[in-house]
């Protein structure tokens, strides 16, 4: 009697990294609330946004695993990649990197959409085009929200339309860079990447629809087609002679 195959276990370092991301994100959020008038956070509307990140967005993977029963084993690696999106942005505000280095925002605007596209591709099993498209649309929506927030809400997260275009372009580059690297990784290892769930290969490889007599549709049409000559002493489609 064969025993059940053990579930794959994630490396301890992955769980340590997961705890590190979650604890540091919580620290960054608390600091933005306590020191909301600090130059690092003033005028950006970050306290409310960071609290929402901690309460809602960082709980997406645990909720999908526990409540939605989405995966057999917890995808801690992809969760770390997901959490790194928020961590990289929040660490820039915590250490005032956005004000100290003018080009710092290029890094999170490349990594965020890139990491999200990679999650859609690797874990969600979407096609490369669907993964990069969804990631870019989400990122562009957030950029428009920041731009309109500056115009209507009085915040100062972006420096005009040119800055918004720059950020969206960085996100587009990041999405294709990460998904392209994903494909290159499997190509270098001479392995096939995980198939996307919309792959037409399923329809191509599917067995022919059987008729009531157990013959395939193609065989039935072959047998009843008056234009097709039938060799004497053989049955079309069977491969056996009488």
MODELLER restraints for C-alpha pairs under 7 A, 6 or more apart:
rsr = mdl.restraints
at = mdl.atoms
rsr.add(forms.Gaussian(group=physical.xy_distance, feature=features.Distance(at['CA:14:A'], at['CA:76:A']), mean=6.59, stdev=0.5))
rsr.add(forms.Gaussian(group=physical.xy_distance, feature=features.Distance(at['CA:14:A'], at['CA:77:A']), mean=6.40, stdev=0.5))
rsr.add(forms.Gaussian(group=physical.xy_distance, feature=features.Distance(at['CA:15:A'], at['CA:76:A']), mean=6.85, stdev=0.5))
rsr.add(forms.Gaussian(group=physical.xy_distance, feature=features.Distance(at['CA:18:A'], at['CA:80:A']), mean=5.57, stdev=0.5))
rsr.add(forms.Gaussian(group=physical.xy_distance, feature=features.Distance(at['CA:21:A'], at['CA:83:A']), mean=6.46, stdev=0.5))
rsr.add(forms.Gaussian(group=physical.xy_distance, feature=features.Distance(at['CA:21:A'], at['CA:87:A']), mean=6.60, stdev=0.5))
rsr.add(forms.Gaussian(group=physical.xy_distance, feature=features.Distance(at['CA:25:A'], at['CA:87:A']), mean=5.94, stdev=0.5))
rsr.add(forms.Gaussian(group=physical.xy_distance, feature=features.Distance(at['CA:26:A'], at['CA:54:A']), mean=6.42, stdev=0.5))
rsr.add(forms.Gaussian(group=physical.xy_distance, feature=features.Distance(at['CA:28:A'], at['CA:90:A']), mean=6.45, stdev=0.5))
rsr.add(forms.Gaussian(group=physical.xy_distance, feature=features.Distance(at['CA:28:A'], at['CA:94:A']), mean=6.30, stdev=0.5))
rsr.add(forms.Gaussian(group=physical.xy_distance, feature=features.Distance(at['CA:29:A'], at['CA:47:A']), mean=6.67, stdev=0.5))
rsr.add(forms.Gaussian(group=physical.xy_distance, feature=features.Distance(at['CA:29:A'], at['CA:50:A']), mean=5.10, stdev=0.5))
rsr.add(forms.Gaussian(group=physical.xy_distance, feature=features.Distance(at['CA:29:A'], at['CA:51:A']), mean=6.04, stdev=0.5))
rsr.add(forms.Gaussian(group=physical.xy_distance, feature=features.Distance(at['CA:32:A'], at['CA:41:A']), mean=6.50, stdev=0.5))
rsr.add(forms.Gaussian(group=physical.xy_distance, feature=features.Distance(at['CA:32:A'], at['CA:46:A']), mean=6.69, stdev=0.5))
rsr.add(forms.Gaussian(group=physical.xy_distance, feature=features.Distance(at['CA:32:A'], at['CA:47:A']), mean=5.22, stdev=0.5))
rsr.add(forms.Gaussian(group=physical.xy_distance, feature=features.Distance(at['CA:33:A'], at['CA:47:A']), mean=4.85, stdev=0.5))
rsr.add(forms.Gaussian(group=physical.xy_distance, feature=features.Distance(at['CA:36:A'], at['CA:42:A']), mean=6.04, stdev=0.5))
rsr.add(forms.Gaussian(group=physical.xy_distance, feature=features.Distance(at['CA:36:A'], at['CA:47:A']), mean=6.57, stdev=0.5))
rsr.add(forms.Gaussian(group=physical.xy_distance, feature=features.Distance(at['CA:40:A'], at['CA:93:A']), mean=5.86, stdev=0.5))
rsr.add(forms.Gaussian(group=physical.xy_distance, feature=features.Distance(at['CA:40:A'], at['CA:94:A']), mean=6.88, stdev=0.5))
rsr.add(forms.Gaussian(group=physical.xy_distance, feature=features.Distance(at['CA:40:A'], at['CA:96:A']), mean=5.46, stdev=0.5))
rsr.add(forms.Gaussian(group=physical.xy_distance, feature=features.Distance(at['CA:41:A'], at['CA:93:A']), mean=6.93, stdev=0.5))
rsr.add(forms.Gaussian(group=physical.xy_distance, feature=features.Distance(at['CA:43:A'], at['CA:155:A']), mean=4.96, stdev=0.5))
rsr.add(forms.Gaussian(group=physical.xy_distance, feature=features.Distance(at['CA:43:A'], at['CA:156:A']), mean=5.91, stdev=0.5))
rsr.add(forms.Gaussian(group=physical.xy_distance, feature=features.Distance(at['CA:44:A'], at['CA:155:A']), mean=5.23, stdev=0.5))
rsr.add(forms.Gaussian(group=physical.xy_distance, feature=features.Distance(at['CA:44:A'], at['CA:156:A']), mean=5.81, stdev=0.5))
rsr.add(forms.Gaussian(group=physical.xy_distance, feature=features.Distance(at['CA:44:A'], at['CA:157:A']), mean=5.68, stdev=0.5))
rsr.add(forms.Gaussian(group=physical.xy_distance, feature=features.Distance(at['CA:45:A'], at['CA:155:A']), mean=6.74, stdev=0.5))
rsr.add(forms.Gaussian(group=physical.xy_distance, feature=features.Distance(at['CA:58:A'], at['CA:83:A']), mean=6.68, stdev=0.5))
rsr.add(forms.Gaussian(group=physical.xy_distance, feature=features.Distance(at['CA:61:A'], at['CA:79:A']), mean=6.41, stdev=0.5))
rsr.add(forms.Gaussian(group=physical.xy_distance, feature=features.Distance(at['CA:64:A'], at['CA:70:A']), mean=5.52, stdev=0.5))
rsr.add(forms.Gaussian(group=physical.xy_distance, feature=features.Distance(at['CA:65:A'], at['CA:71:A']), mean=5.96, stdev=0.5))
rsr.add(forms.Gaussian(group=physical.xy_distance, feature=features.Distance(at['CA:65:A'], at['CA:74:A']), mean=6.57, stdev=0.5))
rsr.add(forms.Gaussian(group=physical.xy_distance, feature=features.Distance(at['CA:78:A'], at['CA:119:A']), mean=6.43, stdev=0.5))
rsr.add(forms.Gaussian(group=physical.xy_distance, feature=features.Distance(at['CA:81:A'], at['CA:115:A']), mean=6.29, stdev=0.5))
rsr.add(forms.Gaussian(group=physical.xy_distance, feature=features.Distance(at['CA:82:A'], at['CA:115:A']), mean=6.73, stdev=0.5))
rsr.add(forms.Gaussian(group=physical.xy_distance, feature=features.Distance(at['CA:82:A'], at['CA:116:A']), mean=6.77, stdev=0.5))
rsr.add(forms.Gaussian(group=physical.xy_distance, feature=features.Distance(at['CA:85:A'], at['CA:111:A']), mean=6.90, stdev=0.5))
rsr.add(forms.Gaussian(group=physical.xy_distance, feature=features.Distance(at['CA:85:A'], at['CA:112:A']), mean=4.94, stdev=0.5))
rsr.add(forms.Gaussian(group=physical.xy_distance, feature=features.Distance(at['CA:88:A'], at['CA:108:A']), mean=6.13, stdev=0.5))
rsr.add(forms.Gaussian(group=physical.xy_distance, feature=features.Distance(at['CA:89:A'], at['CA:108:A']), mean=5.94, stdev=0.5))
rsr.add(forms.Gaussian(group=physical.xy_distance, feature=features.Distance(at['CA:92:A'], at['CA:98:A']), mean=5.88, stdev=0.5))
rsr.add(forms.Gaussian(group=physical.xy_distance, feature=features.Distance(at['CA:97:A'], at['CA:104:A']), mean=6.51, stdev=0.5))
rsr.add(forms.Gaussian(group=physical.xy_distance, feature=features.Distance(at['CA:98:A'], at['CA:104:A']), mean=5.70, stdev=0.5))
rsr.add(forms.Gaussian(group=physical.xy_distance, feature=features.Distance(at['CA:98:A'], at['CA:105:A']), mean=6.41, stdev=0.5))
rsr.add(forms.Gaussian(group=physical.xy_distance, feature=features.Distance(at['CA:106:A'], at['CA:167:A']), mean=6.98, stdev=0.5))
rsr.add(forms.Gaussian(group=physical.xy_distance, feature=features.Distance(at['CA:106:A'], at['CA:170:A']), mean=6.63, stdev=0.5))
rsr.add(forms.Gaussian(group=physical.xy_distance, feature=features.Distance(at['CA:109:A'], at['CA:167:A']), mean=5.90, stdev=0.5))
rsr.add(forms.Gaussian(group=physical.xy_distance, feature=features.Distance(at['CA:109:A'], at['CA:170:A']), mean=5.72, stdev=0.5))
rsr.add(forms.Gaussian(group=physical.xy_distance, feature=features.Distance(at['CA:109:A'], at['CA:171:A']), mean=5.39, stdev=0.5))
rsr.add(forms.Gaussian(group=physical.xy_distance, feature=features.Distance(at['CA:110:A'], at['CA:170:A']), mean=5.04, stdev=0.5))
rsr.add(forms.Gaussian(group=physical.xy_distance, feature=features.Distance(at['CA:110:A'], at['CA:171:A']), mean=4.88, stdev=0.5))
rsr.add(forms.Gaussian(group=physical.xy_distance, feature=features.Distance(at['CA:110:A'], at['CA:173:A']), mean=6.69, stdev=0.5))
rsr.add(forms.Gaussian(group=physical.xy_distance, feature=features.Distance(at['CA:110:A'], at['CA:174:A']), mean=4.34, stdev=0.5))
rsr.add(forms.Gaussian(group=physical.xy_distance, feature=features.Distance(at['CA:111:A'], at['CA:174:A']), mean=6.00, stdev=0.5))
rsr.add(forms.Gaussian(group=physical.xy_distance, feature=features.Distance(at['CA:113:A'], at['CA:135:A']), mean=5.42, stdev=0.5))
rsr.add(forms.Gaussian(group=physical.xy_distance, feature=features.Distance(at['CA:113:A'], at['CA:136:A']), mean=6.34, stdev=0.5))
rsr.add(forms.Gaussian(group=physical.xy_distance, feature=features.Distance(at['CA:113:A'], at['CA:139:A']), mean=6.34, stdev=0.5))
rsr.add(forms.Gaussian(group=physical.xy_distance, feature=features.Distance(at['CA:113:A'], at['CA:171:A']), mean=5.21, stdev=0.5))
rsr.add(forms.Gaussian(group=physical.xy_distance, feature=features.Distance(at['CA:113:A'], at['CA:174:A']), mean=6.05, stdev=0.5))
rsr.add(forms.Gaussian(group=physical.xy_distance, feature=features.Distance(at['CA:113:A'], at['CA:175:A']), mean=5.31, stdev=0.5))
rsr.add(forms.Gaussian(group=physical.xy_distance, feature=features.Distance(at['CA:114:A'], at['CA:171:A']), mean=6.87, stdev=0.5))
rsr.add(forms.Gaussian(group=physical.xy_distance, feature=features.Distance(at['CA:114:A'], at['CA:174:A']), mean=4.38, stdev=0.5))
rsr.add(forms.Gaussian(group=physical.xy_distance, feature=features.Distance(at['CA:114:A'], at['CA:175:A']), mean=3.78, stdev=0.5))
rsr.add(forms.Gaussian(group=physical.xy_distance, feature=features.Distance(at['CA:114:A'], at['CA:176:A']), mean=6.96, stdev=0.5))
rsr.add(forms.Gaussian(group=physical.xy_distance, feature=features.Distance(at['CA:114:A'], at['CA:177:A']), mean=6.84, stdev=0.5))
rsr.add(forms.Gaussian(group=physical.xy_distance, feature=features.Distance(at['CA:114:A'], at['CA:178:A']), mean=5.15, stdev=0.5))
rsr.add(forms.Gaussian(group=physical.xy_distance, feature=features.Distance(at['CA:115:A'], at['CA:178:A']), mean=6.81, stdev=0.5))
rsr.add(forms.Gaussian(group=physical.xy_distance, feature=features.Distance(at['CA:116:A'], at['CA:135:A']), mean=5.89, stdev=0.5))
rsr.add(forms.Gaussian(group=physical.xy_distance, feature=features.Distance(at['CA:117:A'], at['CA:131:A']), mean=4.87, stdev=0.5))
rsr.add(forms.Gaussian(group=physical.xy_distance, feature=features.Distance(at['CA:117:A'], at['CA:132:A']), mean=5.16, stdev=0.5))
rsr.add(forms.Gaussian(group=physical.xy_distance, feature=features.Distance(at['CA:117:A'], at['CA:135:A']), mean=5.21, stdev=0.5))
rsr.add(forms.Gaussian(group=physical.xy_distance, feature=features.Distance(at['CA:117:A'], at['CA:175:A']), mean=5.53, stdev=0.5))
rsr.add(forms.Gaussian(group=physical.xy_distance, feature=features.Distance(at['CA:117:A'], at['CA:179:A']), mean=6.63, stdev=0.5))
rsr.add(forms.Gaussian(group=physical.xy_distance, feature=features.Distance(at['CA:118:A'], at['CA:178:A']), mean=6.11, stdev=0.5))
rsr.add(forms.Gaussian(group=physical.xy_distance, feature=features.Distance(at['CA:118:A'], at['CA:179:A']), mean=5.53, stdev=0.5))
rsr.add(forms.Gaussian(group=physical.xy_distance, feature=features.Distance(at['CA:120:A'], at['CA:126:A']), mean=5.81, stdev=0.5))
rsr.add(forms.Gaussian(group=physical.xy_distance, feature=features.Distance(at['CA:120:A'], at['CA:131:A']), mean=5.17, stdev=0.5))
rsr.add(forms.Gaussian(group=physical.xy_distance, feature=features.Distance(at['CA:121:A'], at['CA:127:A']), mean=6.16, stdev=0.5))
rsr.add(forms.Gaussian(group=physical.xy_distance, feature=features.Distance(at['CA:121:A'], at['CA:128:A']), mean=6.23, stdev=0.5))
rsr.add(forms.Gaussian(group=physical.xy_distance, feature=features.Distance(at['CA:121:A'], at['CA:131:A']), mean=5.51, stdev=0.5))
rsr.add(forms.Gaussian(group=physical.xy_distance, feature=features.Distance(at['CA:125:A'], at['CA:194:A']), mean=6.97, stdev=0.5))
rsr.add(forms.Gaussian(group=physical.xy_distance, feature=features.Distance(at['CA:125:A'], at['CA:195:A']), mean=6.56, stdev=0.5))
rsr.add(forms.Gaussian(group=physical.xy_distance, feature=features.Distance(at['CA:125:A'], at['CA:196:A']), mean=4.33, stdev=0.5))
rsr.add(forms.Gaussian(group=physical.xy_distance, feature=features.Distance(at['CA:125:A'], at['CA:197:A']), mean=5.64, stdev=0.5))
rsr.add(forms.Gaussian(group=physical.xy_distance, feature=features.Distance(at['CA:126:A'], at['CA:196:A']), mean=4.77, stdev=0.5))
rsr.add(forms.Gaussian(group=physical.xy_distance, feature=features.Distance(at['CA:126:A'], at['CA:197:A']), mean=6.04, stdev=0.5))
rsr.add(forms.Gaussian(group=physical.xy_distance, feature=features.Distance(at['CA:126:A'], at['CA:198:A']), mean=6.97, stdev=0.5))
rsr.add(forms.Gaussian(group=physical.xy_distance, feature=features.Distance(at['CA:127:A'], at['CA:196:A']), mean=5.22, stdev=0.5))
rsr.add(forms.Gaussian(group=physical.xy_distance, feature=features.Distance(at['CA:128:A'], at['CA:179:A']), mean=6.59, stdev=0.5))
rsr.add(forms.Gaussian(group=physical.xy_distance, feature=features.Distance(at['CA:132:A'], at['CA:175:A']), mean=5.31, stdev=0.5))
rsr.add(forms.Gaussian(group=physical.xy_distance, feature=features.Distance(at['CA:132:A'], at['CA:176:A']), mean=6.34, stdev=0.5))
rsr.add(forms.Gaussian(group=physical.xy_distance, feature=features.Distance(at['CA:135:A'], at['CA:175:A']), mean=6.94, stdev=0.5))
rsr.add(forms.Gaussian(group=physical.xy_distance, feature=features.Distance(at['CA:136:A'], at['CA:171:A']), mean=6.39, stdev=0.5))
rsr.add(forms.Gaussian(group=physical.xy_distance, feature=features.Distance(at['CA:136:A'], at['CA:172:A']), mean=5.96, stdev=0.5))
rsr.add(forms.Gaussian(group=physical.xy_distance, feature=features.Distance(at['CA:139:A'], at['CA:171:A']), mean=6.87, stdev=0.5))
rsr.add(forms.Gaussian(group=physical.xy_distance, feature=features.Distance(at['CA:140:A'], at['CA:168:A']), mean=5.83, stdev=0.5))
rsr.add(forms.Gaussian(group=physical.xy_distance, feature=features.Distance(at['CA:143:A'], at['CA:164:A']), mean=6.21, stdev=0.5))
rsr.add(forms.Gaussian(group=physical.xy_distance, feature=features.Distance(at['CA:146:A'], at['CA:157:A']), mean=6.35, stdev=0.5))
rsr.add(forms.Gaussian(group=physical.xy_distance, feature=features.Distance(at['CA:146:A'], at['CA:158:A']), mean=6.95, stdev=0.5))
rsr.add(forms.Gaussian(group=physical.xy_distance, feature=features.Distance(at['CA:147:A'], at['CA:158:A']), mean=6.37, stdev=0.5))
rsr.add(forms.Gaussian(group=physical.xy_distance, feature=features.Distance(at['CA:149:A'], at['CA:155:A']), mean=6.17, stdev=0.5))
rsr.add(forms.Gaussian(group=physical.xy_distance, feature=features.Distance(at['CA:150:A'], at['CA:156:A']), mean=5.32, stdev=0.5))
rsr.add(forms.Gaussian(group=physical.xy_distance, feature=features.Distance(at['CA:150:A'], at['CA:157:A']), mean=6.64, stdev=0.5))
rsr.add(forms.Gaussian(group=physical.xy_distance, feature=features.Distance(at['CA:158:A'], at['CA:164:A']), mean=6.73, stdev=0.5))
rsr.add(forms.Gaussian(group=physical.xy_distance, feature=features.Distance(at['CA:183:A'], at['CA:193:A']), mean=6.60, stdev=0.5))
rsr.add(forms.Gaussian(group=physical.xy_distance, feature=features.Distance(at['CA:186:A'], at['CA:192:A']), mean=6.17, stdev=0.5))
rsr.add(forms.Gaussian(group=physical.xy_distance, feature=features.Distance(at['CA:186:A'], at['CA:193:A']), mean=5.73, stdev=0.5))
rsr.add(forms.Gaussian(group=physical.xy_distance, feature=features.Distance(at['CA:208:A'], at['CA:216:A']), mean=5.72, stdev=0.5))
rsr.add(forms.Gaussian(group=physical.xy_distance, feature=features.Distance(at['CA:208:A'], at['CA:217:A']), mean=6.76, stdev=0.5))
rsr.add(forms.Gaussian(group=physical.xy_distance, feature=features.Distance(at['CA:209:A'], at['CA:216:A']), mean=5.82, stdev=0.5))
rsr.add(forms.Gaussian(group=physical.xy_distance, feature=features.Distance(at['CA:209:A'], at['CA:217:A']), mean=6.11, stdev=0.5))
rsr.add(forms.Gaussian(group=physical.xy_distance, feature=features.Distance(at['CA:210:A'], at['CA:216:A']), mean=4.51, stdev=0.5))
rsr.add(forms.Gaussian(group=physical.xy_distance, feature=features.Distance(at['CA:210:A'], at['CA:217:A']), mean=6.13, stdev=0.5))
rsr.add(forms.Gaussian(group=physical.xy_distance, feature=features.Distance(at['CA:211:A'], at['CA:217:A']), mean=6.28, stdev=0.5))
rsr.add(forms.Gaussian(group=physical.xy_distance, feature=features.Distance(at['CA:219:A'], at['CA:237:A']), mean=5.66, stdev=0.5))
rsr.add(forms.Gaussian(group=physical.xy_distance, feature=features.Distance(at['CA:222:A'], at['CA:236:A']), mean=6.94, stdev=0.5))
rsr.add(forms.Gaussian(group=physical.xy_distance, feature=features.Distance(at['CA:223:A'], at['CA:236:A']), mean=6.44, stdev=0.5))
rsr.add(forms.Gaussian(group=physical.xy_distance, feature=features.Distance(at['CA:230:A'], at['CA:236:A']), mean=6.95, stdev=0.5))
rsr.add(forms.Gaussian(group=physical.xy_distance, feature=features.Distance(at['CA:233:A'], at['CA:241:A']), mean=5.98, stdev=0.5))
rsr.add(forms.Gaussian(group=physical.xy_distance, feature=features.Distance(at['CA:233:A'], at['CA:242:A']), mean=5.50, stdev=0.5))
rsr.add(forms.Gaussian(group=physical.xy_distance, feature=features.Distance(at['CA:234:A'], at['CA:240:A']), mean=6.60, stdev=0.5))
rsr.add(forms.Gaussian(group=physical.xy_distance, feature=features.Distance(at['CA:234:A'], at['CA:241:A']), mean=4.51, stdev=0.5))
rsr.add(forms.Gaussian(group=physical.xy_distance, feature=features.Distance(at['CA:234:A'], at['CA:242:A']), mean=5.74, stdev=0.5))
rsr.add(forms.Gaussian(group=physical.xy_distance, feature=features.Distance(at['CA:235:A'], at['CA:241:A']), mean=6.58, stdev=0.5))
